[in-house]
Amino acid sequence: MVKVLVTGANGMLGQDLCPMLEDCDFVDEVIETDRHNLDITNEIEVNKVLNEYKPDYIIHCAAYTNVDKAETDLENAEKINVKGTENIAKAANKIDATLIYISTDYVFDGTKKSKYLPIDAPNPLNNYGLTKLHGEQAVQKYCKKYYITRTSWLYGHHGKNFIETMLKYGMEGKELKVVNDQFGCPTWTVGLSEGICDIIEENPDYGIYHICGSKETSWYEFAKEIFKQAGVDAKLFPCTTEEYPVPAKRPKYSVMENDGICEDWKVSLKKYLELRIN
Ligand SMILES: NC(=O)c1ccc[n+]([C@@H]2O[C@H](COP(=O)([O-])OP(=O)(O)OC[C@H]3O[C@@H](n4cnc5c(N)ncnc54)[C@H](OP(=O)(O)O)[C@@H]3O)[C@@H](O)[C@H]2O)c1
C-alpha cells in the first residue's frame, strides 16, 4: 500500500503530476494538498496533516516561484521555500516518509562550460535560487530519506509559462525581443512527472538528481521553435541579457546533465502544442 502526499497540488507541476500518480499501478493513494488545507509555513498544521495521513512519499512541489518578485520579497520567499521546506522535511522524517523535493537549475551561477552535474557546487545568482538552495540544505539536514530533483525552464498546461507568453504576444503581432545568450533545457511538466514516478517505482539511492528535457537551447531559439511548430509568423528578434533588463539575474548557462528524461525538448514541445487547449 503506497501512499503519496503532494504539496502544491494546484500548481503547474502538481496538476500534471497528481493524475499521473493516480494512474500508477504501484501507487495506491494520492493525497493532494495545497495552501488551503496544508499551508507549509504553518509547522503545527504540517505536523498534524502528515501525522494524520502518514504517507510513504511526500512530493514537495509547493514553492514561492516568482523569480523576479523574490528580489524585493525575500522575506516571503524564505518563509515558503526555506522555512516551509524545513517544516516538511522535519515532519517527513518523524513519520519515516521519503521526501521528494523539487528544486531548480537556478541554484547554479552558470559559469561552468559543460553540463552541470548533481555534485557541482551551487552558487545562486538570485534570491529565488538562494532560497531553493537553502530548501535543499534543509532537506539534507532534517530528513534521512530524500530525493532532491532539480529541473529547469518548466512549462505545463496548467500554469503561466514561456510558451503561452510567446504565443500570446506573437499572435497579437507584437515585436518580441528574446534573450539569445542564456542557455538551458526546457522541461515539460509531464516529462518531469514521469521522472518522479520512476523514482517512486525504482527507488534509486537517496540524493540529488537532475531531471530536465534533453538537449540545450537559448530562450530565443526556444521561442523560434515554438513559433515554427505552432505555425505563427511572429516578429521575433534575438537580444542580449543586457538589452532585456529584469530584476533577477539569471545564469547564462544552466544546462544540466540529465538523469531523468531522454526526450529531446523539441519532441516534448510538439506533444505539448498538440494537447494544448486553445
Ligand atoms: N516553473 C519553473 O520554471 C521551475 C523551474 C525549476 C524548478 N521549479 C520548481 O518546481 C516546483 C513546481 O513549480 P511550479 O511551476 O508548478 O510552481 P507553481 O505553479 O507556482 O506552483 C507552486 C504551488 O505552491 C503553492 N504554494 C505557495 N505557497 C504555499 C504555502 N505556503 N503552502 C502551500 N502551498 C503553497 C502555490 O499556491 P498559490 O498559487 O496559492 O500561491 C502553488 O499552487 C517548485 O518547487 C519550483 O521551485 C519550477
The ligand as an ORCA input file, in Angstrom:
! r2SCAN-3c Opt
* xyz 0 1
  N       8.404     26.954    -13.114
  C       9.692     26.715    -13.396
  O      10.228     27.147    -14.438
  C      10.524     25.885    -12.445
  C      11.847     25.605    -12.795
  C      12.622     24.839    -11.923
  C      12.062     24.360    -10.747
  N      10.786     24.654    -10.420
  C      10.237     24.127     -9.147
  O       9.186     23.217     -9.468
  C       8.210     23.217     -8.436
  C       6.824     23.398     -9.051
  O       6.817     24.645     -9.745
  P       5.522     25.184    -10.489
  O       5.983     25.878    -11.703
  O       4.490     24.114    -10.558
  O       5.064     26.305     -9.438
  P       3.652     26.987     -9.219
  O       2.763     26.784    -10.388
  O       3.936     28.372     -8.765
  O       3.059     26.133     -8.021
  C       3.505     26.273     -6.713
  C       2.340     25.957     -5.798
  O       2.775     26.126     -4.441
  C       1.701     26.712     -3.736
  N       2.134     27.358     -2.511
  C       2.794     28.533     -2.371
  N       2.945     28.825     -1.073
  C       2.381     27.812     -0.370
  C       2.223     27.536      1.012
  N       2.650     28.394      1.943
  N       1.609     26.397      1.373
  C       1.155     25.526      0.453
  N       1.246     25.741     -0.879
  C       1.865     26.870     -1.280
  C       1.116     27.701     -4.708
  O      -0.164     28.096     -4.299
  P      -0.660     29.620     -4.594
  O      -0.898     29.661     -6.077
  O      -1.886     29.708     -3.770
  O       0.445     30.532     -4.162
  C       1.120     26.886     -6.000
  O      -0.061     26.113     -6.114
  C       8.624     24.323     -7.463
  O       9.287     23.742     -6.375
  C       9.590     25.178     -8.250
  O      10.535     25.813     -7.433
  C       9.989     25.391    -11.242
*
